[in-house]
Structure formats: structure tokens, C-alpha cells
Amino acid sequence: MDAKVALIGSGNAFFMDEGIGLYAGKYFKENFTYEPPLDIIDGGTLGFRLMPLLQEYEHVIIVNTSSDDSMSVGTIVVMSGDELIANQGIKKTANEVEITEMLQICSMASHCAQTTMVSIVPEDIISVCVDVTPALRAHWENYIEMIDSELAKCGITATPKDEMMSLDEIIEQFANPSIEEGRGF
């Protein structure tokens, strides 16, 4: 039996680059099919609602930003849940604090998913704007490739669909969601 795997896009689309984890999750949801199946979840700013996901799945990959001022914009960091707990993670935004805290709490439970966080260092998480800075856009393809690589380590094969949704189309859906037209995550 294949392990149950989840890709969780995390962040806040209203604060410029902080939404890139959400956009990456949507990108994988819209543009690929998976073997074995992959659950793709809009993690937004889940906080304590992340706990049941960490207990339900065998593997969880969280994609988001890492507000580490010691690194250059666009630097991609991959850390295991154990490394995040040991290093106390980067805790600059509420979302970063909550993810690390949930990993700490779940690590004491009878089951906690093998967790990997794929983060990218943002340029701007302060401006109120549904978009991504040009500096971070320049690293988008590398970010997607790194996430795909982590999925492969969990035994997930992502096959591109015939028609691909662009980053700009995804951002447009977050900026102008519509239930009627199925726009959003």
C-alpha cells in the first residue's frame, strides 16, 4: 500500500510574497496528475488546524516562505520536521510560529507525519497586495522543481497536464476568487 502523502500550501495571499506557498500548492493542484494519489491542501494560515493533518498522513510537505533575514531573497530551504523543532524554526510571522508549534505538539503524539518544509526566502511580506515581487518570481521555477523533487522522495510521480496554469493566472484567482466560477484554491 502506498503511503498517504499531503502537499500543504501555506501562507497569506494578502501579504505579497507570503502567499507563494499557496500559489505553489494551487500550481501543483491545477497542473499535474499524481501516481500514487496526492492530497493537495490549502493550508492558508492553518495554525492549530494543522494538527489533524500531521496526524492523519504518513508524509506531509509544507510549502511556504521563510523570513530569514540572514539569507538572500529566493533562497530555497528544505528542512525536516525534526530539524524545524530542533532549530525552533524561523518565527517571524504568525504562520511560521504556528507551524513550528504544531510540529512540537504533534511530535509528542502517538503518530506524527514525516514532515518536510520547503520554504523560500521572500522579499516583501509586509505590503498588502495579492502578488509576488519580481525578485521572488525570478526563483519560481526553482521553487517548483524543489517541491517536485521532495514529492519524488515520497514516491509521488507528478505528470504535467496538457494545459498548464501560469503563476499569473493563479495569482489572479486568489485576487478575484469566485465560487460560481470555481476560482480560488
QUINOR-V656470 format. One record per helix or strand. SS is the DSSP state (2 for helix, 1 for strand). FROM is the first residue (numbers start at 1). LEN is the number of residues. If there is no record, write none. Layout:
ss = [SS,SS]
from = [FROM,FROM]
len = [LEN,LEN]
This chain:
ss = [1,1,2,1,1,2,1,1,2,2,1,1,2,2,1,2,1,1]
from = [5,15,16,32,39,47,59,76,81,94,114,129,134,140,157,167,178,183]
len = [6,1,16,4,6,10,7,5,7,13,7,1,4,14,4,9,1,1]
